[in-house]
Each structure stands twice: as structure tokens, then as C-alpha cells.
């Protein structure tokens, strides 16, 4: 559907995109995730046609886009600021792109506008002035305005960043539902890892103009290919480790364990780093059996989140603590700092990175 | 009293600023040729006298023509400059914009003499068009200042959104950008019009056989009997300026209200 091959972009001396290669199939919800300045928005704008490529090629539906102006591309975009036309009504905004279509008469246009407004839950808002809408409503108008043209690809530039938390969560679910319903390709730009995990079929994590890893959310979370990706997505504890056998590793504070090859990332030599997610560690409360893999530590800090409690546990005095997240189940105490704790861990959830 | 001295200062300041102007209509309706108190009685005859002076009429039409052409040229030039300065990055932008805005603070007499010298050297005769050239030079910065704030208040992505929805670059500018900055354009046009209409120094230096209204006014001051009529004319000009500037400000504020933006100033 969208084919990116060795895409390069320079702004003067600044190298914004470095050899981006990716294939986005039809109907996929694809996210570009990365910190600000990583090139994700530049890449999205290049697909829309607002940025010329300095090198490489871009095809949409097999057609080369290098000589296609933005207004002729089969893409439509939802802008970060929504870019609602403030002097037009909601219906005029939504129907804007249809004005150029000579094959659609006024009645048909009216019907399509009504359908589009209905789709985003704004039935009856057509005659309102656009600037009198709330943030969430503007978002929906921008969405209806882009989708009414039935693009092959919908591009979304941080569409939810201006909304409050509740509204954002609601729109995330709604966007996902809408994408499944109409079945076109969505390309979303976001810096919010949680948003990317929730919504996407596949995520490309970008740093410094390059794609660091491109995978499904679960793979990305459970098998991040580098420490940087692991740190950017969720929380991960890092402990120094050493390879002591073919598949045997000695992890500082945890001891020796057999680690499957699939958990060892490229670049891991004799000296390496072991990564553990906070939820794969668990504090053993009184009365539990001590499993094969466990360690003793001291709680130095805790943060209570309501549904969860995060503990910082120091294994060896003088080293950095590891973070452990525990569900707050009924009858389970909230431990205080300076308490000793026994922590269970599972070699199957450990990842080995290069040092 | 809190801020007592500041309040007195403000009142004195306003009196100083507007008392001379207020004298204009007072003596325009005074039944006597000598500009002095006590007033002699109420009359409207000076206004009637204005209607009879042929030279005044041609000066008025000349001024209106110059102001209209100047305002049109300045506004067109300012739309391009304001858009370029707010939307694009280009090398030498700061010095270029500085040079364009400089006539705002340059002494007008210097501009006038310089233009006169250049025109004489080039062998171009002095006509209404030379006044228009001079006026466009000094009116354009004002128009740019007004239009820059209009363009600045505009979200850059609305034009891109229009292109994304199938408009060409020009189509997006015409259907989205122009309507959104239209109040700014009207405001800029009217202010340029007023400045040109009232301008004296450049018109005095660059005018040919047909004087503008301010130049004609100045020439009449040599005749004491004409002074009350000049006062009457001044009163009318004052009124016209106030009305035009009010419309300009109204247009600017309505534009901001229509797009739901925030008022970031303006000249009034």
C-alpha cells in the first residue's frame, strides 16, 4: 500500500530522515512513535506531499508519488491543530473537499456531509460555527472532513495531544473502531508510547531520523531490540550481566540463569545488560513458597497509584534500585520503605542487550 | 487618593493633545474672520463658501484619486510582504523587512527631498503619479504592520489543510487565507487611504500642477479671509478621518471575533 524505500530528507545540513524503508499494507493501523525531533512528523508530511524527499522513493498503491502534488494524492490528513476553517460552518468544513468534485451534486453532497457527521457522532452540528466547538468536537470535524473524501490513507499528526486525558482515551477507542469499520490504512504520528501500543497494528519507533524497530505492539514491548527502544516504551530495569556459557548468563544480584536465544538481542557479547519489566518481578508476601529464581532486597521507596503500587528495591547496597510493580489485591499489604522483601523473577521475561 | 497624580497627568495630557484640534470646529462655526475669542456667533456660511471654490474641488478630487490608488498599491504590496514575513524563512529576511519598514520612522522631509532629487535626475515630470509613488512608499509599512498581525493570527496548517482536501496552492489562498485576512486587508486599505489623504510634506514636494487638498489648504493660509473656510475644511477632513479609522478598527475587530482569535492589538 505505502512503500517507503531508502527515504532521505535534508534541511540544509540537517539530516532529518536517514534511509527510511518500510511497507505499510492496506488496512493497517500504523504508528510512527518517537521523541520530538526524531523525524516522525517530517515522514508523515512527506507521505502527504508537503515535504519533498531528498532521496529514495515513496509509492502509494503502487504509484510513484514523486511527481504528484499534495492536492492530488490519495491521502488526507488530520492536523495537530485540527486546522478547522474558522470562518466556515461545521457542514462547510466537512464538505470542503467535495466542492471540487463536479460529479457530486448539492443533494448528494449534503447527504455525504450528514453521513460523515453521523459517523463521528456530530449529527445535527452542521450549522454550527466551527470556532464555537470544543477541542474534542473540532477533532471529530477534522476527522469527518478528511474521511468524507474516502482516501486510501488517513494521516494523523498527533491528533490527540491537545485533548485532556479522559477525552483522549475515548478518542483512542473511537479512532480504532472507526479504522476497523472503514478498513483504510491509518498512519498515526505520536510521541505517546501508551497511545501507540493501544491503537496500532504495528509501530515504527524512530530515533534521529531512523527507524530503530518496527513491530507489533506486543513484540515491541516484550522484545525491544535495543536498550533505547526498551527505555522509550514503558519502564525497564537494567542490570549488568555476563555471558558465562552458551545460553547461560550471570545477572548482577539475580544470579545465573538459562536464557533462551530468542531473548538475546543482537550485539550482546560477553559483557551485556539484562532488562526486566517492573511487572515481571513480584514481591513475595508471607506464606508464599519461595520459587527457584528469587532474590532478597530492601524496599527504599514506594509510590501508590490506587490500582498499583510501585516499589524501589535495592538488591546489593550501593547499587541502583530495581522498580517492581504490584497489583493492589484485596488483603495484600502496602509495604513501607526499609522493609526486607523477597522478590521472584522469571528468566523467560528477561532480555539481554549489548553492553 | 490612589494614582491621583497619574490621573491628573493623564487628563492634562489629553487636553494638550486634543484642545488644538477641538478649536478647529469651534472656529469653523464662528461668525467672524478673526480667529480669536470671544466668539462672534454661530454660522454655517464658511461651509457654504467651501462649496463655491472651484480650485478646492479639483484639489479634493485629486487627493481622493491619489489616496485610492495609493491605498490599493500599498495593500497589494503589503499582502505579499506580510505573508512572506510571517510564513516563510529566507536568507536576509530580517534586514529586508527592516528596510521595508524603515519609512515608518524616516523623517518625511528626507524621503520627500530624496524622491524629488531622483525624479528630477531621471527627468520625470511631477504629476499625481509621483505623489502616488511617494505615498505608497510611506503607506506600505503601515499596511504591512496591520496585515502581519492578521497573517500571524492565522494557523499555518489551515492553508495546508485546504491543499490536502484538493485545492491548489492558489485555490487554498483564495478560499481560505484571503477570507480570513479580509478584515485586515480592509483595515490596511483604509488606514493607507487616510494617511495618503492627510499627507502634506511629500505631496508638497512631489505634486505637479494639480495640488492635493492639504497642499491647497496650506496655500490658502496666506489669505486671512480664507482662514475660517480652511477651518471648516479642516473640520470636514477631521470627521472623514475619524469615520474611516473607526470603520478600519471595526473591520479588524470583527475579523478577530469571527475567527474566534485573541485580540493582539492594532493601531487603535
Interface residues (C-beta under 8 A of the other chain):
Chain A: X48 X50 X69 X70 X71 X72 X75 X76 X77 X79 X80 X81 X83 X84 X85 X86 X87 X96 X97 X100 X129 X131 X132 X142 X145 X146 X149
Chain B: X155 X157 X158 X160 X161 X162 X163 X164 X165 X166 X167 X168 X176 X179 X180 X258 X259 X260 X261
